[in-house]
Amino acid sequence: MSIKPEYMQKILTGEKTIEIRRTRTNVAEGDLIIFYASSPMKAILGAAMVVTVVTGAPGAIWRKYKRELGITKSVYDVYYSCSVKAYGIILDKIWEYESPVSLEKIREFWEGFVPPQSYRYLSKEEFKLVSSLNKG
């Protein structure tokens, strides 16, 4: 899942425990999310487990979860300005990789890798490759 670096850091420090989206992602309780920090970092920085996905009107989601979103009300309102639904992925067991896995390093082992605009699903083989890059 691609995330802006400023929000990625908030996830890693525990300030942000809910990742918001305008469209529903096909994740479920217990799924693993690997976080790719977008430009200028361009690296995989960590991962987390999905607790659940909440859905509701943007105002209702803000009122209930504002302390866990790691975002200001004004930025939230702009993000959801044309949306009737808000989706929040509640995260748990957040961990940071020992060292970031840069886009260049990924491409050394995964020819043609293109970071996702929002998110993408990994096959078992792709997951094993990404996991091994963090260790080596």
N, C-alpha and C positions, 0 to 999 in steps of 0.2 A: 504494500500500500504506500503510495507516495504522499508525503506530508511536507509542508513548508518547514524549513529548519527551526524557525522560532517556536512552532508548535511541537516539533519533535523533541526539542529540549525540555519543554514543559511536561511532555509525557514521561520522559526519562527521569525527571525529578519528582514525579508524582503530583505535580500541580494540575495536570490535565489527565483525567482518567476516563473521559468520554471523547471519542473522536466523532465529529459531526459530518454528515453528508447530506446533500440535497436529493440523492437517489438512493434507493435501497440496495445495499450490497448483499450478495448471497453468502453471508457468514452466519454461523450458528454458535450456540453455547459450546465451549470447549475447543473451537477452532483456534489455530495459531495464526497470528498476523505478523509478518516480517515488515519492518518499517524502513522505507527508503526515503531519506531526506533529499528533497529536490534541490535545484540550483540555489545557491552556489556550492553547497556541500557535495551533492551528487555521490551519496554513499549509503550503504545499509548500516544503520546504527543500533538497531535493537529489535525486540519482538515483544509480544504480549499475547495473553489468552483472552478470548472473547467470553464475557460473562453472559451477555444477552444483547439484543438490539431493541431499542425503544423507538416508538414511532408516535408522532402527534403533530398537532399544529405547532408552528414555530414558537408562538407565544407560550404555549403550555410547556413545551420542552425547556424553554428558557427559565420559566418560573420554577420548575421542579429541579433542574440540574445546573443552574448557573454557576454554582461554586465548583463544579467538576469539569466545566467546559474549557477553562484556560483561555478565555476570549472575552473581550469587552462587549457590552451590550450594543454599542454602535457598530462594531465590526460584525457581530452576529446579525443585527438587523439588515445590514447591507448584503451579507451573504444569503440571507433568506428573503430578500425583498420581493422576489417574483415566485416564491414557493408557497404552496399551501400545506406541504408536509415537511417535517424535519425528521431526520433519522440520526440516532446516536448509538454508537457502538461502545458499550461499557466494557472497559478493559481491566484486567487483573493480571497478577504475576508478570509485571512489566520488568524486563531486564535489558540492560545495555550490553552490546557486544564489547569484548575486551578491547578491540580496536576496530575502527570503522572499516568497512569493506568498500573501497572506492569503486566508482563506475569503471575506471580503467582496469582494476584488478578483476572485476567480474568479467569484463570483455576479454581478458587474457584466456579465461577458461570457458567462456560461454560466447562463442562466435555469434555476432548479430544481435546480442542482447540489447533491447530497447527498454528503458525504464517506463513503467506504466504512467499514463496521464493521471489516473485516479487509483486503480488497483488492477491486479491480475491474479489469476490462480496459478499455482505452481504444481507441476506433476511431482510425483515422488522423487524422480531422478533430479529434477530442477531443485527441489528442496534440499536433497542431499548435497548437491553441488554448492548451493549458497551456504549451507551449514558448514561444509568443509572449508570454505574460504575464510570463515571467521576463525577457524582453528589453525590455519596454516598461513 
